[in-house]
Amino acid sequence: MLYHLFQFLKDYDIPGQHLMTYLSFRAMLASVTAMLIAFFAGRRIIHWLQKKQIGETIRNLGLEGQMEKKGTPTMGGVIIILAILIPVLLFCNLTNIYIILLIISTLWCGAIGFTDDYIKVFKHNKEGLSPKKKLIAQVLLGFTIGLTVCFNQNIVVREKVANPDATIITSGQEGTLNSERLVSTSQWQGKDEVKNTTTTIPFVKNHEFDYKWLSPFKGRWGWYTKWAIYVLMIVLVITACSNGTNLTDGMDGLAAGTTAIVGVVIGVLAWLSGNLLNSSYLSIMYIPGTGEIAVFMSAFVGALIGFLWYNSYPAQVFMGDTGSLTIGGIIGVSAILIRKELLLPVLCGIFLVESLSVLMQKAYFKYTKHKYGEGRRIFKMAPLHHHYQKEGIPSLITHPVRAIPEPKIVVRFWSVGLILGVATLTLLKLR
């Protein structure tokens, strides 16, 4: 709203007014504001949750320090959602289609998680929202985003932006065609802004992969098929990211810290993709308007850092499904919008391994129970972070035998996440 207010008053000579035209300035404001909101509003929300006795129900699974968390307030994801949306409403361009989709995704996933937590806490049903209903809601969001990407005429890409011999002239404002002009003695080269199903993929010359290559048809049927494949991919990515983050939320600060690292990388990639100069230099597709996603992700990271003030060990509040499903959905949707979803297996490697550990554990347990009459385990416990938290018991992987303290596990996972984030950015230079 402040962004639009300053745009409305642009004809008046107000000192410092032009700062609102800079993505970098608005991103910093959004990040700091989100941290402050999470800090100050978080204290009041936690006090209210304690007053209402909205605490986490803990089952004794034999994990170190587990029972000490009994009664810790949950549904703290409300803090994250507020700390994201308020700065976004203040500093983002609310007419930008990418911001609109991210706001819808935040509210949508937040509603799914809140419903799940509400059933667990207030209805005293430990199962919460049924997995089937939760999955249906996530799939519906995926189709909503996918169909919007398919049909909205403001969501376009441009693969080649200018002549390599162009002279760079900068005029101040960032992320717009007028601000970073590429002037050449010859005509502009490359394609116009078009709707297509291309995305970014590492290790190839142009960093591009087109989903139409997966279509067995040509012509009109090929057009329909490629968009169907792309929409299904969008649904898969959003669902996987949301659930993967939910599985990672099992230790104090684990999900918030690792997701903040992912948010920083996506924010950088959004700024690069929406910036004419940098997309040309890195030879990646230029996606007009995605620079605003960098402002959104700055608020996202600021909200998570502010939430860590209360969620770090020992946690004063848990994010619950209200938070975990929301931040996972935001990661999936933002990666889709900047055409970087195929980089997620590297960037979100922590979430991927956590999800795979659960799937492997369940599959192996069922297989051995059918074959030997007794279920056996690969890990001491799944998701993977609990494997390190549990004392040695019979399983295929018994190392470490002794339980590792929770804070050390969290910091080590953060370190791995940081390495994966740097590796993801490095992939832009490998071709």
Contacts in CASP RR format, 6 or more apart in sequence:
PFRMAT RR
TARGET T0000
AUTHOR 0000-0000-0000
METHOD contacts of the structure
MODEL  1
MLYHLFQFLKDYDIPGQHLMTYLSFRAMLASVTAMLIAFFAGRRIIHWLQ
KKQIGETIRNLGLEGQMEKKGTPTMGGVIIILAILIPVLLFCNLTNIYII
LLIISTLWCGAIGFTDDYIKVFKHNKEGLSPKKKLIAQVLLGFTIGLTVC
FNQNIVVREKVANPDATIITSGQEGTLNSERLVSTSQWQGKDEVKNTTTT
IPFVKNHEFDYKWLSPFKGRWGWYTKWAIYVLMIVLVITACSNGTNLTDG
MDGLAAGTTAIVGVVIGVLAWLSGNLLNSSYLSIMYIPGTGEIAVFMSAF
VGALIGFLWYNSYPAQVFMGDTGSLTIGGIIGVSAILIRKELLLPVLCGI
FLVESLSVLMQKAYFKYTKHKYGEGRRIFKMAPLHHHYQKEGIPSLITHP
VRAIPEPKIVVRFWSVGLILGVATLTLLKLR
1 89 0 8 1.000
1 90 0 8 1.000
1 94 0 8 1.000
2 20 0 8 1.000
2 90 0 8 1.000
2 91 0 8 1.000
3 20 0 8 1.000
3 26 0 8 1.000
3 90 0 8 1.000
3 91 0 8 1.000
3 92 0 8 1.000
3 93 0 8 1.000
3 94 0 8 1.000
4 93 0 8 1.000
4 94 0 8 1.000
6 14 0 8 1.000
6 17 0 8 1.000
6 20 0 8 1.000
7 20 0 8 1.000
9 17 0 8 1.000
10 17 0 8 1.000
18 173 0 8 1.000
19 25 0 8 1.000
20 26 0 8 1.000
20 91 0 8 1.000
21 173 0 8 1.000
22 172 0 8 1.000
22 173 0 8 1.000
22 174 0 8 1.000
23 174 0 8 1.000
23 175 0 8 1.000
23 271 0 8 1.000
23 291 0 8 1.000
23 292 0 8 1.000
23 294 0 8 1.000
23 295 0 8 1.000
24 174 0 8 1.000
26 91 0 8 1.000
26 92 0 8 1.000
26 295 0 8 1.000
27 271 0 8 1.000
27 294 0 8 1.000
27 295 0 8 1.000
27 298 0 8 1.000
28 298 0 8 1.000
29 87 0 8 1.000
29 90 0 8 1.000
29 91 0 8 1.000
30 87 0 8 1.000
30 88 0 8 1.000
30 90 0 8 1.000
30 91 0 8 1.000
30 92 0 8 1.000
30 295 0 8 1.000
30 296 0 8 1.000
30 298 0 8 1.000
30 299 0 8 1.000
30 302 0 8 1.000
31 87 0 8 1.000
31 298 0 8 1.000
31 299 0 8 1.000
31 301 0 8 1.000
31 302 0 8 1.000
32 302 0 8 1.000
33 86 0 8 1.000
33 87 0 8 1.000
33 90 0 8 1.000
33 91 0 8 1.000
33 299 0 8 1.000
34 83 0 8 1.000
34 84 0 8 1.000
34 86 0 8 1.000
34 87 0 8 1.000
34 298 0 8 1.000
34 299 0 8 1.000
34 300 0 8 1.000
34 301 0 8 1.000
34 302 0 8 1.000
34 303 0 8 1.000
34 306 0 8 1.000
35 83 0 8 1.000
35 302 0 8 1.000
35 303 0 8 1.000
35 305 0 8 1.000
35 306 0 8 1.000
37 82 0 8 1.000
37 83 0 8 1.000
37 86 0 8 1.000
37 87 0 8 1.000
37 303 0 8 1.000
38 79 0 8 1.000
38 80 0 8 1.000
38 82 0 8 1.000
38 83 0 8 1.000
38 302 0 8 1.000
38 303 0 8 1.000
38 305 0 8 1.000
38 306 0 8 1.000
38 307 0 8 1.000
38 309 0 8 1.000
39 306 0 8 1.000
39 309 0 8 1.000
41 79 0 8 1.000
41 82 0 8 1.000
41 83 0 8 1.000
42 79 0 8 1.000
42 307 0 8 1.000
42 310 0 8 1.000
42 317 0 8 1.000
43 310 0 8 1.000
45 76 0 8 1.000
45 78 0 8 1.000
45 79 0 8 1.000
45 317 0 8 1.000
46 73 0 8 1.000
46 76 0 8 1.000
46 79 0 8 1.000
46 310 0 8 1.000
46 316 0 8 1.000
46 317 0 8 1.000
49 55 0 8 1.000
49 73 0 8 1.000
49 74 0 8 1.000
49 75 0 8 1.000
49 76 0 8 1.000
49 317 0 8 1.000
50 73 0 8 1.000
54 73 0 8 1.000
54 74 0 8 1.000
54 75 0 8 1.000
54 121 0 8 1.000
55 71 0 8 1.000
55 72 0 8 1.000
55 73 0 8 1.000
55 74 0 8 1.000
55 121 0 8 1.000
56 69 0 8 1.000
56 70 0 8 1.000
56 71 0 8 1.000
56 72 0 8 1.000
56 73 0 8 1.000
56 74 0 8 1.000
56 318 0 8 1.000
57 70 0 8 1.000
57 71 0 8 1.000
57 120 0 8 1.000
57 126 0 8 1.000
58 66 0 8 1.000
58 67 0 8 1.000
58 69 0 8 1.000
58 70 0 8 1.000
58 71 0 8 1.000
60 66 0 8 1.000
60 67 0 8 1.000
61 381 0 8 1.000
61 386 0 8 1.000
61 390 0 8 1.000
62 390 0 8 1.000
62 391 0 8 1.000
63 381 0 8 1.000
63 386 0 8 1.000
63 389 0 8 1.000
63 390 0 8 1.000
63 403 0 8 1.000
64 389 0 8 1.000
64 390 0 8 1.000
64 391 0 8 1.000
64 403 0 8 1.000
64 405 0 8 1.000
64 406 0 8 1.000
65 406 0 8 1.000
68 314 0 8 1.000
69 314 0 8 1.000
69 315 0 8 1.000
72 315 0 8 1.000
72 316 0 8 1.000
72 317 0 8 1.000
72 318 0 8 1.000
73 316 0 8 1.000
73 317 0 8 1.000
73 318 0 8 1.000
74 117 0 8 1.000
74 121 0 8 1.000
74 317 0 8 1.000
74 318 0 8 1.000
74 319 0 8 1.000
74 320 0 8 1.000
75 114 0 8 1.000
75 117 0 8 1.000
75 118 0 8 1.000
75 121 0 8 1.000
75 318 0 8 1.000
75 320 0 8 1.000
75 322 0 8 1.000
76 307 0 8 1.000
76 317 0 8 1.000
76 318 0 8 1.000
76 319 0 8 1.000
76 320 0 8 1.000
76 322 0 8 1.000
76 323 0 8 1.000
77 110 0 8 1.000
77 307 0 8 1.000
77 319 0 8 1.000
77 320 0 8 1.000
77 322 0 8 1.000
77 323 0 8 1.000
77 326 0 8 1.000
78 114 0 8 1.000
78 322 0 8 1.000
78 323 0 8 1.000
79 303 0 8 1.000
79 307 0 8 1.000
79 310 0 8 1.000
79 317 0 8 1.000
79 319 0 8 1.000
80 256 0 8 1.000
80 303 0 8 1.000
80 304 0 8 1.000
80 307 0 8 1.000
80 319 0 8 1.000
80 323 0 8 1.000
80 326 0 8 1.000
80 327 0 8 1.000
81 106 0 8 1.000
81 107 0 8 1.000
81 110 0 8 1.000
81 322 0 8 1.000
81 323 0 8 1.000
81 326 0 8 1.000
83 299 0 8 1.000
83 302 0 8 1.000
83 303 0 8 1.000
83 306 0 8 1.000
83 307 0 8 1.000
84 106 0 8 1.000
84 296 0 8 1.000
84 299 0 8 1.000
84 300 0 8 1.000
84 303 0 8 1.000
84 330 0 8 1.000
85 103 0 8 1.000
85 106 0 8 1.000
85 107 0 8 1.000
87 298 0 8 1.000
87 299 0 8 1.000
88 99 0 8 1.000
88 102 0 8 1.000
88 103 0 8 1.000
88 295 0 8 1.000
88 296 0 8 1.000
88 299 0 8 1.000
91 295 0 8 1.000
91 299 0 8 1.000
92 99 0 8 1.000
92 292 0 8 1.000
92 295 0 8 1.000
92 296 0 8 1.000
93 99 0 8 1.000
93 292 0 8 1.000
94 100 0 8 1.000
96 289 0 8 1.000
96 292 0 8 1.000
97 148 0 8 1.000
97 152 0 8 1.000
97 154 0 8 1.000
97 155 0 8 1.000
98 155 0 8 1.000
98 289 0 8 1.000
98 290 0 8 1.000
98 292 0 8 1.000
98 293 0 8 1.000
98 296 0 8 1.000
98 337 0 8 1.000
99 292 0 8 1.000
99 293 0 8 1.000
99 296 0 8 1.000
101 145 0 8 1.000
101 148 0 8 1.000
101 333 0 8 1.000
101 337 0 8 1.000
102 293 0 8 1.000
102 296 0 8 1.000
102 330 0 8 1.000
102 333 0 8 1.000
102 334 0 8 1.000
102 337 0 8 1.000
104 144 0 8 1.000
105 141 0 8 1.000
105 145 0 8 1.000
105 238 0 8 1.000
105 329 0 8 1.000
105 330 0 8 1.000
105 333 0 8 1.000
106 326 0 8 1.000
106 330 0 8 1.000
108 137 0 8 1.000
108 141 0 8 1.000
108 144 0 8 1.000
109 138 0 8 1.000
109 141 0 8 1.000
109 242 0 8 1.000
109 325 0 8 1.000
109 326 0 8 1.000
109 328 0 8 1.000
109 329 0 8 1.000
109 330 0 8 1.000
110 322 0 8 1.000
110 323 0 8 1.000
110 325 0 8 1.000
110 326 0 8 1.000
112 129 0 8 1.000
112 134 0 8 1.000
112 137 0 8 1.000
112 138 0 8 1.000
112 321 0 8 1.000
112 325 0 8 1.000
113 129 0 8 1.000
113 134 0 8 1.000
113 320 0 8 1.000
113 321 0 8 1.000
113 322 0 8 1.000
113 323 0 8 1.000
113 324 0 8 1.000
113 325 0 8 1.000
113 326 0 8 1.000
114 321 0 8 1.000
114 322 0 8 1.000
115 129 0 8 1.000
116 128 0 8 1.000
116 129 0 8 1.000
116 134 0 8 1.000
116 321 0 8 1.000
116 322 0 8 1.000
116 325 0 8 1.000
117 320 0 8 1.000
117 321 0 8 1.000
117 322 0 8 1.000
119 125 0 8 1.000
119 127 0 8 1.000
119 128 0 8 1.000
119 129 0 8 1.000
120 126 0 8 1.000
120 127 0 8 1.000
120 128 0 8 1.000
129 321 0 8 1.000
134 325 0 8 1.000
135 239 0 8 1.000
138 238 0 8 1.000
138 239 0 8 1.000
138 242 0 8 1.000
138 243 0 8 1.000
138 325 0 8 1.000
139 235 0 8 1.000
139 239 0 8 1.000
141 238 0 8 1.000
141 329 0 8 1.000
142 231 0 8 1.000
142 234 0 8 1.000
142 235 0 8 1.000
142 238 0 8 1.000
142 239 0 8 1.000
143 231 0 8 1.000
143 235 0 8 1.000
145 234 0 8 1.000
145 238 0 8 1.000
145 333 0 8 1.000
145 336 0 8 1.000
146 230 0 8 1.000
146 231 0 8 1.000
146 234 0 8 1.000
146 235 0 8 1.000
146 336 0 8 1.000
147 231 0 8 1.000
148 155 0 8 1.000
149 155 0 8 1.000
149 230 0 8 1.000
149 231 0 8 1.000
149 234 0 8 1.000
149 336 0 8 1.000
149 337 0 8 1.000
150 195 0 8 1.000
150 227 0 8 1.000
150 230 0 8 1.000
150 231 0 8 1.000
153 195 0 8 1.000
155 195 0 8 1.000
155 337 0 8 1.000
156 193 0 8 1.000
156 194 0 8 1.000
156 195 0 8 1.000
156 287 0 8 1.000
156 288 0 8 1.000
157 193 0 8 1.000
157 194 0 8 1.000
157 195 0 8 1.000
157 196 0 8 1.000
157 198 0 8 1.000
157 285 0 8 1.000
157 286 0 8 1.000
157 287 0 8 1.000
157 339 0 8 1.000
158 190 0 8 1.000
158 191 0 8 1.000
158 192 0 8 1.000
158 193 0 8 1.000
158 194 0 8 1.000
158 285 0 8 1.000
158 286 0 8 1.000
158 287 0 8 1.000
158 288 0 8 1.000
159 190 0 8 1.000
159 191 0 8 1.000
159 198 0 8 1.000
159 206 0 8 1.000
159 208 0 8 1.000
159 285 0 8 1.000
159 286 0 8 1.000
160 189 0 8 1.000
160 190 0 8 1.000
160 191 0 8 1.000
161 182 0 8 1.000
161 190 0 8 1.000
161 276 0 8 1.000
161 279 0 8 1.000
161 280 0 8 1.000
161 286 0 8 1.000
162 182 0 8 1.000
162 184 0 8 1.000
162 188 0 8 1.000
162 189 0 8 1.000
162 190 0 8 1.000
162 276 0 8 1.000
162 280 0 8 1.000
163 182 0 8 1.000
163 184 0 8 1.000
163 186 0 8 1.000
163 187 0 8 1.000
163 188 0 8 1.000
163 189 0 8 1.000
165 184 0 8 1.000
165 185 0 8 1.000
165 186 0 8 1.000
166 182 0 8 1.000
166 183 0 8 1.000
166 184 0 8 1.000
166 280 0 8 1.000
167 182 0 8 1.000
167 183 0 8 1.000
167 184 0 8 1.000
168 180 0 8 1.000
168 182 0 8 1.000
168 277 0 8 1.000
169 180 0 8 1.000
169 181 0 8 1.000
169 182 0 8 1.000
169 183 0 8 1.000
170 179 0 8 1.000
170 180 0 8 1.000
170 181 0 8 1.000
170 277 0 8 1.000
171 178 0 8 1.000
171 179 0 8 1.000
171 180 0 8 1.000
171 181 0 8 1.000
172 179 0 8 1.000
172 180 0 8 1.000
173 179 0 8 1.000
174 180 0 8 1.000
174 275 0 8 1.000
175 271 0 8 1.000
175 274 0 8 1.000
175 275 0 8 1.000
175 276 0 8 1.000
175 289 0 8 1.000
175 291 0 8 1.000
176 276 0 8 1.000
177 276 0 8 1.000
177 288 0 8 1.000
180 275 0 8 1.000
180 276 0 8 1.000
180 277 0 8 1.000
182 276 0 8 1.000
182 277 0 8 1.000
182 280 0 8 1.000
193 288 0 8 1.000
196 210 0 8 1.000
197 210 0 8 1.000
197 211 0 8 1.000
197 212 0 8 1.000
197 226 0 8 1.000
197 227 0 8 1.000
197 229 0 8 1.000
197 230 0 8 1.000
198 208 0 8 1.000
198 209 0 8 1.000
198 210 0 8 1.000
198 211 0 8 1.000
198 285 0 8 1.000
198 339 0 8 1.000
199 208 0 8 1.000
199 209 0 8 1.000
199 210 0 8 1.000
199 211 0 8 1.000
199 339 0 8 1.000
199 340 0 8 1.000
199 341 0 8 1.000
199 342 0 8 1.000
200 207 0 8 1.000
200 208 0 8 1.000
200 209 0 8 1.000
200 284 0 8 1.000
200 285 0 8 1.000
200 339 0 8 1.000
200 340 0 8 1.000
200 342 0 8 1.000
200 343 0 8 1.000
201 207 0 8 1.000
201 208 0 8 1.000
201 209 0 8 1.000
201 342 0 8 1.000
201 343 0 8 1.000
202 342 0 8 1.000
202 343 0 8 1.000
202 346 0 8 1.000
202 427 0 8 1.000
202 428 0 8 1.000
202 430 0 8 1.000
202 431 0 8 1.000
203 427 0 8 1.000
203 430 0 8 1.000
203 431 0 8 1.000
204 431 0 8 1.000
205 431 0 8 1.000
206 283 0 8 1.000
206 431 0 8 1.000
207 282 0 8 1.000
207 283 0 8 1.000
207 284 0 8 1.000
207 285 0 8 1.000
207 428 0 8 1.000
207 431 0 8 1.000
208 285 0 8 1.000
209 342 0 8 1.000
210 226 0 8 1.000
211 226 0 8 1.000
211 229 0 8 1.000
211 230 0 8 1.000
211 233 0 8 1.000
212 222 0 8 1.000
212 225 0 8 1.000
212 226 0 8 1.000
214 226 0 8 1.000
214 229 0 8 1.000
215 222 0 8 1.000
215 225 0 8 1.000
215 226 0 8 1.000
215 229 0 8 1.000
216 225 0 8 1.000
217 225 0 8 1.000
233 341 0 8 1.000
234 336 0 8 1.000
234 341 0 8 1.000
237 332 0 8 1.000
237 335 0 8 1.000
237 336 0 8 1.000
237 341 0 8 1.000
237 344 0 8 1.000
238 329 0 8 1.000
238 332 0 8 1.000
238 333 0 8 1.000
238 336 0 8 1.000
240 355 0 8 1.000
241 328 0 8 1.000
241 329 0 8 1.000
241 331 0 8 1.000
241 332 0 8 1.000
241 335 0 8 1.000
241 344 0 8 1.000
241 348 0 8 1.000
241 351 0 8 1.000
242 325 0 8 1.000
242 328 0 8 1.000
242 329 0 8 1.000
242 332 0 8 1.000
243 325 0 8 1.000
243 355 0 8 1.000
244 328 0 8 1.000
244 348 0 8 1.000
244 351 0 8 1.000
244 352 0 8 1.000
244 354 0 8 1.000
244 355 0 8 1.000
245 255 0 8 1.000
245 259 0 8 1.000
245 324 0 8 1.000
245 325 0 8 1.000
245 327 0 8 1.000
245 328 0 8 1.000
245 329 0 8 1.000
245 331 0 8 1.000
245 351 0 8 1.000
246 321 0 8 1.000
246 324 0 8 1.000
246 325 0 8 1.000
246 328 0 8 1.000
247 351 0 8 1.000
247 354 0 8 1.000
247 355 0 8 1.000
247 358 0 8 1.000
247 383 0 8 1.000
248 254 0 8 1.000
248 255 0 8 1.000
248 258 0 8 1.000
248 324 0 8 1.000
248 350 0 8 1.000
248 351 0 8 1.000
248 354 0 8 1.000
248 383 0 8 1.000
248 385 0 8 1.000
249 255 0 8 1.000
249 318 0 8 1.000
249 319 0 8 1.000
249 320 0 8 1.000
249 323 0 8 1.000
249 324 0 8 1.000
250 383 0 8 1.000
250 385 0 8 1.000
250 386 0 8 1.000
251 313 0 8 1.000
251 385 0 8 1.000
251 389 0 8 1.000
251 406 0 8 1.000
251 409 0 8 1.000
251 410 0 8 1.000
252 311 0 8 1.000
252 312 0 8 1.000
252 313 0 8 1.000
252 314 0 8 1.000
252 315 0 8 1.000
252 406 0 8 1.000
252 407 0 8 1.000
252 410 0 8 1.000
253 308 0 8 1.000
253 311 0 8 1.000
253 312 0 8 1.000
253 313 0 8 1.000
253 315 0 8 1.000
253 410 0 8 1.000
254 385 0 8 1.000
254 409 0 8 1.000
254 410 0 8 1.000
254 413 0 8 1.000
255 319 0 8 1.000
255 324 0 8 1.000
255 327 0 8 1.000
256 304 0 8 1.000
256 307 0 8 1.000
256 308 0 8 1.000
256 311 0 8 1.000
256 319 0 8 1.000
256 327 0 8 1.000
257 304 0 8 1.000
257 308 0 8 1.000
257 414 0 8 1.000
258 350 0 8 1.000
258 351 0 8 1.000
258 413 0 8 1.000
258 414 0 8 1.000
258 417 0 8 1.000
259 304 0 8 1.000
259 327 0 8 1.000
259 328 0 8 1.000
259 331 0 8 1.000
260 301 0 8 1.000
260 302 0 8 1.000
260 304 0 8 1.000
260 305 0 8 1.000
260 308 0 8 1.000
261 414 0 8 1.000
261 417 0 8 1.000
261 418 0 8 1.000
261 421 0 8 1.000
262 331 0 8 1.000
262 347 0 8 1.000
262 348 0 8 1.000
262 417 0 8 1.000
262 421 0 8 1.000
263 297 0 8 1.000
263 300 0 8 1.000
263 301 0 8 1.000
263 331 0 8 1.000
263 334 0 8 1.000
264 297 0 8 1.000
264 301 0 8 1.000
265 347 0 8 1.000
265 421 0 8 1.000
265 424 0 8 1.000
265 425 0 8 1.000
266 293 0 8 1.000
266 297 0 8 1.000
266 331 0 8 1.000
266 334 0 8 1.000
266 335 0 8 1.000
266 338 0 8 1.000
266 340 0 8 1.000
266 347 0 8 1.000
267 293 0 8 1.000
267 294 0 8 1.000
267 297 0 8 1.000
267 298 0 8 1.000
267 334 0 8 1.000
268 294 0 8 1.000
268 425 0 8 1.000
269 338 0 8 1.000
269 340 0 8 1.000
269 343 0 8 1.000
269 425 0 8 1.000
270 290 0 8 1.000
270 291 0 8 1.000
270 293 0 8 1.000
270 294 0 8 1.000
270 297 0 8 1.000
270 334 0 8 1.000
270 338 0 8 1.000
271 278 0 8 1.000
271 291 0 8 1.000
271 294 0 8 1.000
272 278 0 8 1.000
272 279 0 8 1.000
272 282 0 8 1.000
272 284 0 8 1.000
272 428 0 8 1.000
273 279 0 8 1.000
273 284 0 8 1.000
273 285 0 8 1.000
273 286 0 8 1.000
273 287 0 8 1.000
273 290 0 8 1.000
273 291 0 8 1.000
273 338 0 8 1.000
273 339 0 8 1.000
273 340 0 8 1.000
274 286 0 8 1.000
274 287 0 8 1.000
274 288 0 8 1.000
274 289 0 8 1.000
274 290 0 8 1.000
274 291 0 8 1.000
275 291 0 8 1.000
276 286 0 8 1.000
279 285 0 8 1.000
279 286 0 8 1.000
279 287 0 8 1.000
280 286 0 8 1.000
282 428 0 8 1.000
282 429 0 8 1.000
283 431 0 8 1.000
284 428 0 8 1.000
285 339 0 8 1.000
287 338 0 8 1.000
287 339 0 8 1.000
290 337 0 8 1.000
290 338 0 8 1.000
293 334 0 8 1.000
293 337 0 8 1.000
293 338 0 8 1.000
296 334 0 8 1.000
297 334 0 8 1.000
300 327 0 8 1.000
300 330 0 8 1.000
304 327 0 8 1.000
307 319 0 8 1.000
310 316 0 8 1.000
310 317 0 8 1.000
311 317 0 8 1.000
311 318 0 8 1.000
311 319 0 8 1.000
313 406 0 8 1.000
313 407 0 8 1.000
313 410 0 8 1.000
319 327 0 8 1.000
328 351 0 8 1.000
331 344 0 8 1.000
331 348 0 8 1.000
332 341 0 8 1.000
332 344 0 8 1.000
335 341 0 8 1.000
335 343 0 8 1.000
335 344 0 8 1.000
335 347 0 8 1.000
340 347 0 8 1.000
343 424 0 8 1.000
343 427 0 8 1.000
344 352 0 8 1.000
345 352 0 8 1.000
346 420 0 8 1.000
346 421 0 8 1.000
346 423 0 8 1.000
346 424 0 8 1.000
346 427 0 8 1.000
347 420 0 8 1.000
347 421 0 8 1.000
347 424 0 8 1.000
348 420 0 8 1.000
349 417 0 8 1.000
349 420 0 8 1.000
350 413 0 8 1.000
350 416 0 8 1.000
350 417 0 8 1.000
350 420 0 8 1.000
353 384 0 8 1.000
354 383 0 8 1.000
354 384 0 8 1.000
354 385 0 8 1.000
355 383 0 8 1.000
357 378 0 8 1.000
357 379 0 8 1.000
357 382 0 8 1.000
357 383 0 8 1.000
357 384 0 8 1.000
357 387 0 8 1.000
358 382 0 8 1.000
358 383 0 8 1.000
360 378 0 8 1.000
360 379 0 8 1.000
360 382 0 8 1.000
361 377 0 8 1.000
361 378 0 8 1.000
361 379 0 8 1.000
361 382 0 8 1.000
362 382 0 8 1.000
364 376 0 8 1.000
364 377 0 8 1.000
364 378 0 8 1.000
364 396 0 8 1.000
365 375 0 8 1.000
365 376 0 8 1.000
365 377 0 8 1.000
366 375 0 8 1.000
368 374 0 8 1.000
368 375 0 8 1.000
368 376 0 8 1.000
369 375 0 8 1.000
369 376 0 8 1.000
376 394 0 8 1.000
376 395 0 8 1.000
376 396 0 8 1.000
377 394 0 8 1.000
377 395 0 8 1.000
377 396 0 8 1.000
378 395 0 8 1.000
378 396 0 8 1.000
378 397 0 8 1.000
379 387 0 8 1.000
379 395 0 8 1.000
379 396 0 8 1.000
379 397 0 8 1.000
380 386 0 8 1.000
380 387 0 8 1.000
380 390 0 8 1.000
380 391 0 8 1.000
380 392 0 8 1.000
380 393 0 8 1.000
380 395 0 8 1.000
380 397 0 8 1.000
380 398 0 8 1.000
381 387 0 8 1.000
381 389 0 8 1.000
381 390 0 8 1.000
385 409 0 8 1.000
385 413 0 8 1.000
387 397 0 8 1.000
388 400 0 8 1.000
388 403 0 8 1.000
388 404 0 8 1.000
388 409 0 8 1.000
389 403 0 8 1.000
389 404 0 8 1.000
389 406 0 8 1.000
389 409 0 8 1.000
390 403 0 8 1.000
391 401 0 8 1.000
391 402 0 8 1.000
391 403 0 8 1.000
392 398 0 8 1.000
392 400 0 8 1.000
392 401 0 8 1.000
392 402 0 8 1.000
392 403 0 8 1.000
END
